[in-house]
Amino acid sequence: MITTTGLTKVYRSRGRDVTALDGVDLHVREGEVFGVVGRSGAGKSSLIRCVNLLERPTSGTVVVDGRDLTALAGRGPRAGAELRRARSRIGMVFQHFNLLSSRTVQGNVELPLEILGLPGRERARKARELLGLVGLADHARSWPAQLSGGQKQRVGIARALAGDPGVLLSDEATSALDPETTRSVLALLRDLNRQLGLTVLLITHEMDVVKTVCDSAALMRDGKVAESGTVSGLLATPGSELARELFPLGGATPAGEAETGKETVRERTVVDVTFHGESTGRPLISQLSRAQGVDVSILGAAMDTIGGRQVGRMRIELPGRREDNAVPIGFLRERGLTVEFPEAAGAARAPETPETPETVEKTR
Amino acid sequence: MTWPEMQPILLQGTVDTLYMVGWSTLVTVLGGLPLGVLLVLTDRGGLLANRAVNKAVGTVVNVGRSLPFIILVVALIPFTRVVVGTSIGPTAAVVPLSIGAIPFFARLVETAVREVDHGLVEAVLSMGGGTGTVVLKALLPQALPSLVAGLTTTVITLVGYSAMAGAVGAEGLGSKAITYGYQRFETGFMLATVVVLLALVTAVQLLGDGAVRLLSRRERAT
């Protein structure tokens, strides 16, 4: 539904080139909710604005619903009639809602219909229908200033749906909302996705958003897509950074760090285990302990439902070096679990975490 | 001078002043509003970003703003004659009054429009709106309270300018004050014109403030 190929955006600021997007290839399938996550400055915002060409990509193409929008753009900075028509079929919601305070709620929803040239009575009917869809039928005559943040975003969503779009772009739509309102707005997006078959591309910095609504996700870093795939696929990928961030394992820092300069630390191996699919239901850790005769310490564990599937993650500690533990690790891998060694990531992070005696205490 | 003597003169002066200020306000809005919007649109990062046009319009506005009004009135006499056919009288005064106030109002429009959140522009563009839609549906309606406040200031400035124009042949309260109050030493009359002008300015300000309050009520909750 949305395909970007080699999308690059370079801004010139004070004579210096800043690369916001560096060859982004993204594929969003029809009817899915696709989340792009990343820190601020990673290029998420430029990416979503390039999809409806609010920002002109420096190079690369954007195809939405089979139409190459970059070809419609023309050379000048202004949007031609064809691009404007294509934009009216792509809804967009914003972090700060961007409602006109000079119009009532209904007036705001009617605005895109005015742009489409619908007659007045038709506009009013459609606007009321959309407000009903987002649960704000009673607020048609209110002013945006009278609404709560969640209600404002619902108006924003109703407005974005006015042109019967096939695609909805969501630019940090829940970032200005409290957790409870975030949940209800996400649930609304999920419903619209299912009811209307709407394809949703959302950008966010909140992993919870991905966890709650997304079918697929991509992680952006320095203008590039570092990882992407379906959420369940990512969780089953060893070493996936997105999976680790979606499902962090609490405060237990990898024990590998504690070894330096501490003679009292005994040798041990810390392992992160991910259970997915049917393995979530089986008592594998106690089987491991019995079959291999190893003492397993559990450092942290969590269960969650991601993309409608049960997933469990556990950080365990095995006695002995990593080399000594090949058999128990093999045992777990054979049974369909994803096994990772957090030391590797821990070592890379080491300079950021000063190794004070307290952190060592906490580790144990 | 007795009150019955003053009354018709004051009345005539007030009518002329209102005539001059009224027409020049209309011309000022017609000229200053597009100019102010153009200043915002052609600025860097604007929808019609164009350095040359922005610089040119900005320079014209700055020159207009820095000329003392009394000089402008005199300098424009030949131009006024071409447009109105005469350089004397309230109709002739409308020309320099408008030309003096257009740059002033344009700057106020620019400030008001610039304050509109860029997110709203983005929203209208994302719906498929063009530049005209952005201006008419988002920028101007959103800036309306500030625009009305700016217009109030402009009208009051025009009342002041019209008194100055009175010194060089326009009619109105300013010219009456000079002829009767200053040249004939009628302190009583001078005071009376001051009172009328004060009432006029106060009425405009109250009216403007009321309109702004009414317009910005929707922007506050409840």
Contacts between the chains, C-beta under 8 A, distances in Angstrom:
chain1	res1	chain2	res2	distance
A	52	B	126	5.8
A	54	B	122	6.0
A	54	B	125	5.9
A	54	B	126	6.2
A	77	B	47	7.9
A	77	B	49	6.8
A	78	B	47	7.3
A	78	B	48	7.6
A	78	B	130	7.5
A	78	B	131	6.8
A	79	B	125	7.1
A	79	B	130	6.8
A	84	B	128	4.2
A	84	B	129	7.1
A	84	B	130	6.1
A	85	B	128	6.2
A	86	B	128	7.7
A	87	B	125	7.2
A	87	B	126	6.1
A	87	B	127	6.9
A	87	B	128	4.3
A	88	B	127	6.0
A	88	B	128	3.3
A	90	B	126	7.4
A	91	B	126	8.0
A	92	B	123	7.4
A	92	B	126	4.1
A	94	B	119	5.9
A	94	B	122	7.3
A	94	B	123	6.6
A	96	B	117	7.8
A	96	B	119	5.6
A	98	B	117	7.2
A	98	B	119	4.1
A	98	B	120	5.4
A	98	B	122	6.7
A	98	B	123	4.0
A	99	B	123	8.0
A	100	B	120	6.2
A	100	B	137	7.7
A	100	B	138	6.3
A	100	B	141	6.7
A	100	B	142	6.2
A	101	B	142	6.8
A	101	B	218	6.6
A	101	B	219	4.7
A	102	B	141	4.0
A	102	B	142	5.3
A	102	B	144	6.5
A	102	B	218	7.0
A	102	B	219	8.0
A	103	B	141	7.3
A	111	B	124	7.3
A	111	B	127	6.7
A	111	B	137	6.3
A	112	B	127	4.0
A	112	B	128	7.3
A	114	B	137	7.1
A	115	B	124	7.6
A	115	B	127	5.3
A	115	B	128	5.5
A	115	B	129	4.9
A	115	B	133	5.8
A	115	B	137	7.9
A	116	B	128	7.4
A	143	B	218	4.5
A	143	B	219	7.5
A	145	B	218	6.8
A	145	B	219	5.4
A	145	B	220	5.8
A	145	B	221	4.9
A	146	B	221	5.2
A	146	B	222	6.3
A	159	B	123	7.9
A	159	B	127	7.7
A	162	B	127	7.7
A	163	B	127	6.9
A	163	B	128	7.2
A	169	B	126	7.8
